[in-house]
Amino acid sequence: MSPTAVEKRKVAPLATPTDLKSNAIQDISGALAALLADVFALYLKTKNFHWHMSGPHFRDYHLLLDEHGEQLFNATDAIAERARKIGGTTLRSIGHIARLQRINDNDADYVTPEDMLAELRDDNQQLVSILRETHDVCSEHNDVATTSLLENWIDEAERRAWFLFEMTRQPK
């Protein structure tokens, strides 16, 4: 019995037009999928802390984390679409995120506002390192469009880390 058109489409290659070699597509889309998992993990942690913020600086911290969360969420679609534009695939589920993420979750019932900010500061610094590693992969394959996007996200993550650093700095 011959395969149906639906069965053929299930196994058909993406065949997205690109001048990148197949190993470049695999390397870059793999790095982008892991990056996307990290950005989603940091987005959700940022929103978690935004939702659970308390204390005398509630309004300022709540608004800052909302701004940070929006910035992270805005990057997610661009990351995923970049992988697809070059012919790769991207995340498919929450489970896929959990398998790839390097940014740790925080499921604690209570975290002090100071600890929330310090943890997000460290996570954003970790994200800067991950973004630079991803940049190196893309640069190695001369994917200038992705490296250009990554440079903007590095700047955004450095800004978030800087703000959080300044907010958690202890007087001497």
C-alpha positions as CSV (number, residue, x, y, z in Angstrom):
1,M,0.0,0.0,0.0
2,S,1.5,3.4,-1.0
3,P,1.7,6.2,1.6
4,T,-0.9,8.8,1.6
5,A,-0.2,12.5,1.0
6,V,-0.7,13.2,4.8
7,E,1.8,10.4,5.6
8,K,4.3,11.9,3.2
9,R,4.0,15.3,4.7
10,K,4.7,13.9,8.2
11,V,8.2,12.9,7.1
12,A,8.9,15.6,4.5
13,P,11.9,17.8,5.2
14,L,11.3,21.4,5.9
15,A,13.4,22.5,2.9
16,T,13.4,26.1,4.0
17,P,15.5,28.2,1.6
18,T,18.8,29.2,3.1
19,D,22.4,29.3,2.1
20,L,23.6,27.9,5.4
21,K,25.0,24.4,5.4
22,S,23.1,21.6,7.1
23,N,25.6,21.4,10.0
24,A,25.2,25.2,10.5
25,I,21.4,24.9,10.6
26,Q,21.7,22.1,13.1
27,D,24.3,23.9,15.3
28,I,22.5,27.3,15.2
29,S,18.9,26.0,15.7
30,G,20.1,23.7,18.5
31,A,21.8,26.7,20.3
32,L,18.7,28.8,19.7
33,A,16.4,26.1,21.1
34,A,18.5,26.0,24.3
35,L,18.6,29.8,24.5
36,L,14.8,29.9,24.0
37,A,14.4,27.4,26.9
38,D,16.5,29.6,29.1
39,V,14.7,32.8,28.1
40,F,11.3,31.2,28.8
41,A,12.6,29.9,32.2
42,L,13.9,33.4,33.1
43,Y,10.7,35.0,31.9
44,L,8.6,32.7,34.1
45,K,10.8,33.2,37.1
46,T,10.7,37.0,36.6
47,K,6.9,36.9,36.4
48,N,6.8,34.5,39.4
49,F,8.8,37.1,41.4
50,H,6.7,39.9,40.0
51,W,3.5,38.2,41.1
52,H,4.9,37.3,44.6
53,M,6.7,40.6,45.4
54,S,6.0,42.2,48.7
55,G,7.4,44.8,51.1
56,P,8.0,48.6,51.2
57,H,9.4,48.8,47.6
58,F,6.6,46.7,46.2
59,R,5.5,49.1,43.5
60,D,9.0,49.9,42.2
61,Y,10.1,46.2,42.2
62,H,6.7,45.0,40.8
63,L,6.9,47.5,37.9
64,L,10.6,46.7,37.2
65,L,10.0,43.0,37.0
66,D,7.0,43.5,34.8
67,E,9.2,45.5,32.4
68,H,11.9,42.8,32.5
69,G,9.3,40.1,31.9
70,E,7.9,41.9,28.9
71,Q,11.4,42.4,27.5
72,L,12.2,38.6,27.9
73,F,8.8,37.5,26.5
74,N,9.3,39.8,23.4
75,A,12.6,38.0,22.6
76,T,11.0,34.5,22.6
77,D,9.2,34.8,19.3
78,A,12.2,36.3,17.6
79,I,14.4,33.5,18.8
80,A,12.0,30.8,17.7
81,E,11.3,32.4,14.3
82,R,15.0,32.9,13.7
83,A,15.5,29.1,14.0
84,R,12.7,28.5,11.6
85,K,13.9,31.1,9.1
86,I,17.2,29.2,8.7
87,G,15.4,25.8,8.3
88,G,15.7,24.6,11.8
89,T,13.1,23.6,14.4
90,T,12.5,25.0,17.8
91,L,10.8,24.2,21.1
92,R,7.6,22.1,21.1
93,S,6.5,21.9,24.7
94,I,7.0,22.8,28.3
95,G,8.7,19.5,28.7
96,H,11.1,20.4,25.9
97,I,12.0,23.6,27.8
98,A,12.6,21.7,31.0
99,R,15.0,19.3,29.2
100,L,17.0,22.2,27.7
101,Q,17.0,25.0,30.2
102,R,20.1,26.0,32.1
103,I,18.5,28.7,34.2
104,N,17.3,27.1,37.4
105,D,13.6,27.4,38.5
106,N,12.6,28.7,41.9
107,D,9.5,27.0,43.3
108,A,10.0,28.2,46.9
109,D,6.8,29.2,48.8
110,Y,8.4,32.4,49.9
111,V,11.5,34.4,48.7
112,T,12.4,37.7,50.2
113,P,12.3,40.7,47.8
114,E,16.1,41.1,48.2
115,D,16.7,37.4,47.4
116,M,14.4,37.7,44.4
117,L,16.4,40.6,43.0
118,A,19.7,38.9,43.7
119,E,18.7,35.7,42.0
120,L,17.4,37.5,39.0
121,R,20.6,39.5,38.8
122,D,22.6,36.3,38.8
123,D,20.3,34.7,36.3
124,N,20.6,37.6,33.9
125,Q,24.4,37.5,34.2
126,Q,24.2,33.8,33.4
127,L,21.9,34.6,30.4
128,V,24.6,37.1,29.1
129,S,27.1,34.2,29.1
130,I,24.7,31.9,27.3
131,L,23.9,34.7,24.7
132,R,27.6,35.1,24.1
133,E,28.1,31.4,23.6
134,T,25.2,31.3,21.2
135,H,26.7,34.3,19.4
136,D,30.0,32.4,19.0
137,V,28.1,29.5,17.4
138,C,26.4,31.8,15.0
139,S,29.5,33.8,14.2
140,E,31.4,30.6,13.5
141,H,28.8,29.8,10.7
142,N,28.8,33.4,9.5
143,D,25.1,33.9,10.4
144,V,25.2,37.6,10.7
145,A,21.5,38.1,11.1
146,T,21.3,35.9,14.2
147,T,24.5,37.5,15.6
148,S,23.0,40.9,15.2
149,L,19.9,39.9,17.1
150,L,22.0,38.4,19.8
151,E,24.0,41.5,20.3
152,N,20.8,43.5,21.1
153,W,19.7,40.8,23.5
154,I,23.1,40.8,25.2
155,D,22.8,44.5,25.7
156,E,19.2,44.1,27.2
157,A,20.4,41.3,29.5
158,E,23.4,43.4,30.6
159,R,21.1,46.3,31.4
160,R,18.7,44.1,33.4
161,A,21.7,42.6,35.3
162,W,23.1,46.1,36.0
163,F,19.8,47.5,37.3
164,L,19.4,44.4,39.6
165,F,23.0,44.8,40.7
166,E,22.5,48.4,41.6
167,M,19.3,47.6,43.5
168,T,21.0,44.8,45.5
169,R,24.3,46.6,46.2
170,Q,25.0,46.8,49.9
171,P,26.4,50.0,51.4
172,K,29.9,49.8,52.7
